[in-house]
Amino acid sequence: MANSAIWYLIPALIMFGCGVYGFVTRRNMIAMLISLELMLNAVDINFVVFNRFLFPGSMEGMFFTLFAIAIAAAETALAIAIIINIFRSVKNIDVRDLNKMKF
């Protein structure tokens, strides 16, 4: 792999690490969703970088990244809808209180 690829992989690694840290330490569902999206974006950057440097003539990594972004957008919309419904019924979106919910 070329030496210039490291300049793209280091920010992706930092983004993924921040996402994992945020997902593990936060108890708010919105903050956890944002951390999950940060991890997905770091993976998308890795798809593009590895495709660019391992297979420079093909575009499969770019197309896969576009589909991953579209699926992540749909997943985010669905997760926000679920979080809004939980907030309407319980008036709280803390993860620790999810086991106390009675629907």
CNS distance restraints for C-alpha pairs under 8 A (distance, minus, plus):
assign (resid   1 and name CA) (resid   5 and name CA) 6.89 0.50 0.50
assign (resid   1 and name CA) (resid  53 and name CA) 6.30 0.50 0.50
assign (resid   1 and name CA) (resid  54 and name CA) 7.04 0.50 0.50
assign (resid   2 and name CA) (resid   6 and name CA) 7.80 0.50 0.50
assign (resid   2 and name CA) (resid  53 and name CA) 6.94 0.50 0.50
assign (resid   3 and name CA) (resid   7 and name CA) 7.96 0.50 0.50
assign (resid   4 and name CA) (resid   8 and name CA) 7.50 0.50 0.50
assign (resid   5 and name CA) (resid   9 and name CA) 6.33 0.50 0.50
assign (resid   5 and name CA) (resid  49 and name CA) 6.78 0.50 0.50
assign (resid   5 and name CA) (resid  53 and name CA) 7.25 0.50 0.50
assign (resid   6 and name CA) (resid  10 and name CA) 5.98 0.50 0.50
assign (resid   7 and name CA) (resid  11 and name CA) 7.23 0.50 0.50
assign (resid   8 and name CA) (resid  12 and name CA) 6.62 0.50 0.50
assign (resid   8 and name CA) (resid  45 and name CA) 7.73 0.50 0.50
assign (resid   8 and name CA) (resid  49 and name CA) 6.92 0.50 0.50
assign (resid   9 and name CA) (resid  13 and name CA) 6.05 0.50 0.50
assign (resid   9 and name CA) (resid  45 and name CA) 7.79 0.50 0.50
assign (resid   9 and name CA) (resid  46 and name CA) 6.65 0.50 0.50
assign (resid   9 and name CA) (resid  49 and name CA) 7.45 0.50 0.50
assign (resid  10 and name CA) (resid  14 and name CA) 6.21 0.50 0.50
assign (resid  11 and name CA) (resid  15 and name CA) 6.03 0.50 0.50
assign (resid  12 and name CA) (resid  16 and name CA) 6.08 0.50 0.50
assign (resid  12 and name CA) (resid  42 and name CA) 4.66 0.50 0.50
assign (resid  12 and name CA) (resid  43 and name CA) 7.27 0.50 0.50
assign (resid  12 and name CA) (resid  45 and name CA) 6.35 0.50 0.50
assign (resid  12 and name CA) (resid  46 and name CA) 6.81 0.50 0.50
assign (resid  13 and name CA) (resid  17 and name CA) 6.07 0.50 0.50
assign (resid  13 and name CA) (resid  42 and name CA) 6.97 0.50 0.50
assign (resid  14 and name CA) (resid  18 and name CA) 6.11 0.50 0.50
assign (resid  15 and name CA) (resid  19 and name CA) 6.13 0.50 0.50
assign (resid  15 and name CA) (resid  38 and name CA) 6.34 0.50 0.50
assign (resid  15 and name CA) (resid  39 and name CA) 6.58 0.50 0.50
assign (resid  15 and name CA) (resid  42 and name CA) 5.78 0.50 0.50
assign (resid  16 and name CA) (resid  20 and name CA) 6.20 0.50 0.50
assign (resid  16 and name CA) (resid  38 and name CA) 6.57 0.50 0.50
assign (resid  16 and name CA) (resid  39 and name CA) 4.65 0.50 0.50
assign (resid  16 and name CA) (resid  40 and name CA) 7.92 0.50 0.50
assign (resid  16 and name CA) (resid  42 and name CA) 5.50 0.50 0.50
assign (resid  16 and name CA) (resid  43 and name CA) 7.61 0.50 0.50
assign (resid  17 and name CA) (resid  21 and name CA) 6.12 0.50 0.50
assign (resid  17 and name CA) (resid  39 and name CA) 7.80 0.50 0.50
assign (resid  18 and name CA) (resid  22 and name CA) 6.00 0.50 0.50
assign (resid  18 and name CA) (resid  35 and name CA) 7.44 0.50 0.50
assign (resid  18 and name CA) (resid  38 and name CA) 7.76 0.50 0.50
assign (resid  18 and name CA) (resid  39 and name CA) 7.97 0.50 0.50
assign (resid  19 and name CA) (resid  23 and name CA) 6.03 0.50 0.50
assign (resid  19 and name CA) (resid  34 and name CA) 7.91 0.50 0.50
assign (resid  19 and name CA) (resid  35 and name CA) 4.31 0.50 0.50
assign (resid  19 and name CA) (resid  36 and name CA) 6.12 0.50 0.50
assign (resid  19 and name CA) (resid  37 and name CA) 7.74 0.50 0.50
assign (resid  19 and name CA) (resid  38 and name CA) 5.33 0.50 0.50
assign (resid  19 and name CA) (resid  39 and name CA) 5.12 0.50 0.50
assign (resid  20 and name CA) (resid  24 and name CA) 6.12 0.50 0.50
assign (resid  20 and name CA) (resid  35 and name CA) 6.84 0.50 0.50
assign (resid  20 and name CA) (resid  36 and name CA) 7.65 0.50 0.50
assign (resid  20 and name CA) (resid  39 and name CA) 7.05 0.50 0.50
assign (resid  21 and name CA) (resid  25 and name CA) 6.01 0.50 0.50
assign (resid  22 and name CA) (resid  26 and name CA) 5.67 0.50 0.50
assign (resid  22 and name CA) (resid  31 and name CA) 7.27 0.50 0.50
assign (resid  22 and name CA) (resid  32 and name CA) 6.58 0.50 0.50
assign (resid  22 and name CA) (resid  35 and name CA) 5.45 0.50 0.50
assign (resid  23 and name CA) (resid  31 and name CA) 7.43 0.50 0.50
assign (resid  23 and name CA) (resid  32 and name CA) 4.82 0.50 0.50
assign (resid  23 and name CA) (resid  33 and name CA) 7.79 0.50 0.50
assign (resid  23 and name CA) (resid  35 and name CA) 5.40 0.50 0.50
assign (resid  23 and name CA) (resid  36 and name CA) 6.70 0.50 0.50
assign (resid  26 and name CA) (resid  31 and name CA) 6.44 0.50 0.50
assign (resid  26 and name CA) (resid  32 and name CA) 6.24 0.50 0.50
assign (resid  27 and name CA) (resid  31 and name CA) 7.54 0.50 0.50
assign (resid  27 and name CA) (resid  32 and name CA) 7.13 0.50 0.50
assign (resid  27 and name CA) (resid  94 and name CA) 5.57 0.50 0.50
assign (resid  27 and name CA) (resid  95 and name CA) 5.23 0.50 0.50
assign (resid  27 and name CA) (resid  96 and name CA) 6.88 0.50 0.50
assign (resid  28 and name CA) (resid  32 and name CA) 6.27 0.50 0.50
assign (resid  28 and name CA) (resid  93 and name CA) 6.02 0.50 0.50
assign (resid  28 and name CA) (resid  94 and name CA) 4.87 0.50 0.50
assign (resid  28 and name CA) (resid  95 and name CA) 6.17 0.50 0.50
assign (resid  29 and name CA) (resid  33 and name CA) 6.11 0.50 0.50
assign (resid  29 and name CA) (resid  83 and name CA) 7.21 0.50 0.50
assign (resid  29 and name CA) (resid  93 and name CA) 5.92 0.50 0.50
assign (resid  29 and name CA) (resid  94 and name CA) 6.37 0.50 0.50
assign (resid  29 and name CA) (resid  95 and name CA) 6.41 0.50 0.50
assign (resid  30 and name CA) (resid  34 and name CA) 6.26 0.50 0.50
assign (resid  30 and name CA) (resid  80 and name CA) 7.80 0.50 0.50
assign (resid  30 and name CA) (resid  83 and name CA) 7.78 0.50 0.50
assign (resid  30 and name CA) (resid  93 and name CA) 7.98 0.50 0.50
assign (resid  31 and name CA) (resid  35 and name CA) 6.21 0.50 0.50
assign (resid  32 and name CA) (resid  36 and name CA) 6.16 0.50 0.50
assign (resid  33 and name CA) (resid  37 and name CA) 6.25 0.50 0.50
assign (resid  33 and name CA) (resid  76 and name CA) 7.51 0.50 0.50
assign (resid  33 and name CA) (resid  79 and name CA) 7.75 0.50 0.50
assign (resid  34 and name CA) (resid  38 and name CA) 6.23 0.50 0.50
assign (resid  35 and name CA) (resid  39 and name CA) 6.37 0.50 0.50
assign (resid  36 and name CA) (resid  40 and name CA) 6.31 0.50 0.50
assign (resid  37 and name CA) (resid  41 and name CA) 6.16 0.50 0.50
assign (resid  37 and name CA) (resid  72 and name CA) 7.39 0.50 0.50
assign (resid  38 and name CA) (resid  42 and name CA) 6.31 0.50 0.50
assign (resid  39 and name CA) (resid  43 and name CA) 6.36 0.50 0.50
assign (resid  40 and name CA) (resid  44 and name CA) 6.25 0.50 0.50
assign (resid  40 and name CA) (resid  72 and name CA) 7.61 0.50 0.50
assign (resid  41 and name CA) (resid  45 and name CA) 6.29 0.50 0.50
assign (resid  41 and name CA) (resid  69 and name CA) 7.92 0.50 0.50
assign (resid  42 and name CA) (resid  46 and name CA) 6.40 0.50 0.50
assign (resid  43 and name CA) (resid  47 and name CA) 6.29 0.50 0.50
assign (resid  44 and name CA) (resid  48 and name CA) 6.45 0.50 0.50
assign (resid  44 and name CA) (resid  65 and name CA) 5.44 0.50 0.50
assign (resid  44 and name CA) (resid  68 and name CA) 7.34 0.50 0.50
assign (resid  44 and name CA) (resid  69 and name CA) 7.80 0.50 0.50
assign (resid  45 and name CA) (resid  49 and name CA) 6.17 0.50 0.50
assign (resid  46 and name CA) (resid  50 and name CA) 5.94 0.50 0.50
assign (resid  47 and name CA) (resid  51 and name CA) 6.04 0.50 0.50
assign (resid  47 and name CA) (resid  61 and name CA) 5.42 0.50 0.50
assign (resid  47 and name CA) (resid  62 and name CA) 7.30 0.50 0.50
assign (resid  47 and name CA) (resid  64 and name CA) 7.79 0.50 0.50
assign (resid  47 and name CA) (resid  65 and name CA) 6.59 0.50 0.50
assign (resid  48 and name CA) (resid  52 and name CA) 6.01 0.50 0.50
assign (resid  48 and name CA) (resid  61 and name CA) 5.36 0.50 0.50
assign (resid  48 and name CA) (resid  62 and name CA) 5.64 0.50 0.50
assign (resid  48 and name CA) (resid  65 and name CA) 7.05 0.50 0.50
assign (resid  49 and name CA) (resid  53 and name CA) 6.21 0.50 0.50
assign (resid  50 and name CA) (resid  54 and name CA) 5.63 0.50 0.50
assign (resid  50 and name CA) (resid  55 and name CA) 7.68 0.50 0.50
assign (resid  50 and name CA) (resid  61 and name CA) 7.73 0.50 0.50
assign (resid  51 and name CA) (resid  55 and name CA) 5.26 0.50 0.50
assign (resid  51 and name CA) (resid  56 and name CA) 6.61 0.50 0.50
assign (resid  51 and name CA) (resid  58 and name CA) 7.47 0.50 0.50
assign (resid  51 and name CA) (resid  59 and name CA) 7.31 0.50 0.50
assign (resid  51 and name CA) (resid  60 and name CA) 7.26 0.50 0.50
assign (resid  51 and name CA) (resid  61 and name CA) 5.12 0.50 0.50
assign (resid  51 and name CA) (resid  62 and name CA) 7.50 0.50 0.50
assign (resid  52 and name CA) (resid  56 and name CA) 4.77 0.50 0.50
assign (resid  52 and name CA) (resid  57 and name CA) 7.88 0.50 0.50
assign (resid  52 and name CA) (resid  58 and name CA) 7.95 0.50 0.50
assign (resid  52 and name CA) (resid  61 and name CA) 7.83 0.50 0.50
assign (resid  59 and name CA) (resid  63 and name CA) 6.37 0.50 0.50
assign (resid  60 and name CA) (resid  64 and name CA) 6.00 0.50 0.50
assign (resid  61 and name CA) (resid  65 and name CA) 6.05 0.50 0.50
assign (resid  62 and name CA) (resid  66 and name CA) 6.33 0.50 0.50
assign (resid  63 and name CA) (resid  67 and name CA) 6.36 0.50 0.50
assign (resid  64 and name CA) (resid  68 and name CA) 6.10 0.50 0.50
assign (resid  65 and name CA) (resid  69 and name CA) 6.11 0.50 0.50
assign (resid  66 and name CA) (resid  70 and name CA) 6.31 0.50 0.50
assign (resid  67 and name CA) (resid  71 and name CA) 6.17 0.50 0.50
assign (resid  68 and name CA) (resid  72 and name CA) 6.01 0.50 0.50
assign (resid  69 and name CA) (resid  73 and name CA) 6.17 0.50 0.50
assign (resid  70 and name CA) (resid  74 and name CA) 6.40 0.50 0.50
assign (resid  71 and name CA) (resid  75 and name CA) 6.07 0.50 0.50
assign (resid  72 and name CA) (resid  76 and name CA) 6.04 0.50 0.50
assign (resid  73 and name CA) (resid  77 and name CA) 6.28 0.50 0.50
assign (resid  74 and name CA) (resid  78 and name CA) 6.26 0.50 0.50
assign (resid  75 and name CA) (resid  79 and name CA) 6.06 0.50 0.50
assign (resid  76 and name CA) (resid  80 and name CA) 6.05 0.50 0.50
assign (resid  77 and name CA) (resid  81 and name CA) 6.25 0.50 0.50
assign (resid  78 and name CA) (resid  82 and name CA) 6.30 0.50 0.50
assign (resid  79 and name CA) (resid  83 and name CA) 6.13 0.50 0.50
assign (resid  80 and name CA) (resid  84 and name CA) 6.06 0.50 0.50
assign (resid  81 and name CA) (resid  85 and name CA) 6.30 0.50 0.50
assign (resid  82 and name CA) (resid  86 and name CA) 6.23 0.50 0.50
assign (resid  83 and name CA) (resid  87 and name CA) 6.10 0.50 0.50
assign (resid  83 and name CA) (resid  93 and name CA) 6.96 0.50 0.50
assign (resid  84 and name CA) (resid  88 and name CA) 6.16 0.50 0.50
assign (resid  85 and name CA) (resid  89 and name CA) 6.38 0.50 0.50
assign (resid  86 and name CA) (resid  90 and name CA) 5.96 0.50 0.50
assign (resid  86 and name CA) (resid  91 and name CA) 7.39 0.50 0.50
assign (resid  86 and name CA) (resid  92 and name CA) 7.42 0.50 0.50
assign (resid  86 and name CA) (resid  93 and name CA) 6.86 0.50 0.50
assign (resid  87 and name CA) (resid  91 and name CA) 4.53 0.50 0.50
assign (resid  87 and name CA) (resid  92 and name CA) 5.26 0.50 0.50
assign (resid  87 and name CA) (resid  93 and name CA) 5.79 0.50 0.50
assign (resid  90 and name CA) (resid 101 and name CA) 7.35 0.50 0.50
assign (resid  92 and name CA) (resid  97 and name CA) 7.76 0.50 0.50
assign (resid  93 and name CA) (resid  97 and name CA) 7.68 0.50 0.50
assign (resid  93 and name CA) (resid  98 and name CA) 7.95 0.50 0.50
assign (resid  94 and name CA) (resid  98 and name CA) 7.06 0.50 0.50
assign (resid  97 and name CA) (resid 101 and name CA) 6.92 0.50 0.50
